[in-house]
Amino acid sequence: MRAIWLREFGGPEALVPGPAPDPTPGPGQVLIDVAHANITFVETQQRSGRPGPFRVTPPLIPGNGVGGVIAAVGPDVDPARVGQRVVSATGGSGGYAERAVVDAAAPIEVPAGLALDAAVALLADGRTAAMLVDAVGVRPGDRVLVEAAAGGVGSLLVQLAARAGARVIGAAGGPRKVGLLPDLGAEVAVDYLKPGWADRIRDTLGGVDVVLDGVGGSLARTAFELLDPGGRMVSFGLASGEWSPVPPEAAAGRQVTLIRPDVPPARLRAYTIQALADAAAGQLRPLIGQRFPLERAADAHAAIEARATVGKTLLDVVQTSKS
């Protein structure tokens, strides 16, 4: 089968197309014919060899999320599952390929009426966004600042917070990204690459009640300063290259709660199922900003690292516009 190999850590060019043995499902496993593979920012860090909680060891086929059709099952798995459209985590590797074997309990069936590419875009980002909005307890009337609001998770956070009745401030880098935010539900859209972006928020809304931090670094610190007493802040990303530097004692001094979600796997799965159901019902729309054929995985990683992407980036393993 066709696959993408990471044989040693490095830049995007370390992702090299090459053949791989066709996997076969064993006991308790299913085989998925992959139509689309999910790409996350974490995978770009893994490829480069940066230390972190999800470090990998080459050689391997990267990729932790796929969508496709179950093509075969192990000897002890219900054969009726063959033909199901599913999305699934892969256990940390094996996603950038034409086929993937996963535990039979891992796949989630895609609701009727929801395209596979949209489902893959929601596999990781949908559960993350739903978890974060739940964790901070977004309430009607809350002023909610979403950083990296034009990204895969951020674009979903804007929609979910607006749906909960919040007044959403979307912050993104550059006019192209900022221009997307009003249609997603942002009442205020600011470019955090421009000086004075935080002053504009304060002048318009006085401050904020919730910060959903997907950038980290100095931008997270600036966002923290916008929080009124009783505010909540959760950090879920480090697009700047570093996590939020806000120490607990600074938060306590400002009467701000720093939230660090600790969610069991079963609950994460429920969040994914809910995101898929919401999308099938037309209540949530993943923003797929760019897509690359499997062989161009290196280009996809390069685009993400260059901050040239909006929304979700997918690898199209099967060359069709919709699946």
Secondary structure in CASP SS format (residue, H / E / C, confidence):
PFRMAT SS
TARGET T0000
AUTHOR 0000-0000-0000
METHOD secondary structure of the structure
MODEL  1
M C 1.00
R E 1.00
A E 1.00
I E 1.00
W E 1.00
L E 1.00
R C 1.00
E C 1.00
F C 1.00
G C 1.00
G C 1.00
P H 1.00
E H 1.00
A H 1.00
L E 1.00
V E 1.00
P E 1.00
G E 1.00
P E 1.00
A C 1.00
P C 1.00
D C 1.00
P C 1.00
T C 1.00
P C 1.00
G C 1.00
P C 1.00
G C 1.00
Q E 1.00
V E 1.00
L E 1.00
I E 1.00
D E 1.00
V E 1.00
A E 1.00
H E 1.00
A E 1.00
N E 1.00
I C 1.00
T C 1.00
F H 1.00
V H 1.00
E H 1.00
T H 1.00
Q H 1.00
Q H 1.00
R H 1.00
S H 1.00
G C 1.00
R C 1.00
P C 1.00
G C 1.00
P C 1.00
F C 1.00
R C 1.00
V C 1.00
T C 1.00
P C 1.00
P C 1.00
L E 1.00
I C 1.00
P C 1.00
G C 1.00
N C 1.00
G E 1.00
V E 1.00
G E 1.00
G E 1.00
V E 1.00
I E 1.00
A E 1.00
A E 1.00
V E 1.00
G C 1.00
P C 1.00
D C 1.00
V C 1.00
D C 1.00
P H 1.00
A H 1.00
R H 1.00
V C 1.00
G C 1.00
Q C 1.00
R E 1.00
V E 1.00
V E 1.00
S E 1.00
A E 1.00
T C 1.00
G C 1.00
G C 1.00
S C 1.00
G C 1.00
G C 1.00
Y C 1.00
A E 1.00
E C 1.00
R E 1.00
A E 1.00
V E 1.00
V E 1.00
D E 1.00
A C 1.00
A C 1.00
A C 1.00
P C 1.00
I E 1.00
E E 1.00
V C 1.00
P C 1.00
A C 1.00
G C 1.00
L C 1.00
A C 1.00
L H 1.00
D H 1.00
A H 1.00
A H 1.00
V H 1.00
A H 1.00
L H 1.00
L H 1.00
A C 1.00
D H 1.00
G H 1.00
R H 1.00
T H 1.00
A H 1.00
A H 1.00
M H 1.00
L H 1.00
V H 1.00
D H 1.00
A H 1.00
V H 1.00
G C 1.00
V C 1.00
R C 1.00
P C 1.00
G C 1.00
D C 1.00
R E 1.00
V E 1.00
L E 1.00
V E 1.00
E C 1.00
A C 1.00
A C 1.00
A C 1.00
G E 1.00
G H 1.00
V H 1.00
G H 1.00
S H 1.00
L H 1.00
L H 1.00
V H 1.00
Q H 1.00
L H 1.00
A H 1.00
A H 1.00
R H 1.00
A C 1.00
G C 1.00
A C 1.00
R E 1.00
V E 1.00
I E 1.00
G E 1.00
A E 1.00
A E 1.00
G C 1.00
G C 1.00
P H 1.00
R H 1.00
K H 1.00
V H 1.00
G C 1.00
L C 1.00
L H 1.00
P H 1.00
D H 1.00
L H 1.00
G C 1.00
A C 1.00
E C 1.00
V E 1.00
A E 1.00
V E 1.00
D E 1.00
Y C 1.00
L C 1.00
K C 1.00
P C 1.00
G C 1.00
W H 1.00
A H 1.00
D H 1.00
R H 1.00
I H 1.00
R H 1.00
D H 1.00
T H 1.00
L H 1.00
G C 1.00
G C 1.00
V E 1.00
D E 1.00
V E 1.00
V E 1.00
L E 1.00
D E 1.00
G C 1.00
V C 1.00
G C 1.00
G H 1.00
S H 1.00
L H 1.00
A H 1.00
R H 1.00
T H 1.00
A H 1.00
F H 1.00
E H 1.00
L C 1.00
L E 1.00
D E 1.00
P E 1.00
G E 1.00
G E 1.00
R E 1.00
M E 1.00
V E 1.00
S E 1.00
F C 1.00
G C 1.00
L C 1.00
A C 1.00
S C 1.00
G C 1.00
E C 1.00
W C 1.00
S C 1.00
P C 1.00
V C 1.00
P C 1.00
P H 1.00
E H 1.00
A H 1.00
A H 1.00
A H 1.00
G H 1.00
R C 1.00
Q C 1.00
V C 1.00
T E 1.00
L E 1.00
I E 1.00
R C 1.00
P C 1.00
D C 1.00
V C 1.00
P C 1.00
P H 1.00
A H 1.00
R H 1.00
L H 1.00
R H 1.00
A H 1.00
Y H 1.00
T H 1.00
I H 1.00
Q H 1.00
A H 1.00
L H 1.00
A H 1.00
D H 1.00
A H 1.00
A H 1.00
A C 1.00
G C 1.00
Q C 1.00
L C 1.00
R C 1.00
P C 1.00
L C 1.00
I E 1.00
G E 1.00
Q E 1.00
R E 1.00
F E 1.00
P E 1.00
L H 1.00
E H 1.00
R H 1.00
A H 1.00
A H 1.00
D H 1.00
A H 1.00
H H 1.00
A H 1.00
A H 1.00
I H 1.00
E H 1.00
A C 1.00
R C 1.00
A C 1.00
T C 1.00
V C 1.00
G E 1.00
K E 1.00
T E 1.00
L E 1.00
L E 1.00
D E 1.00
V C 1.00
V C 1.00
Q C 1.00
T C 1.00
S C 1.00
K C 1.00
S C 1.00
END
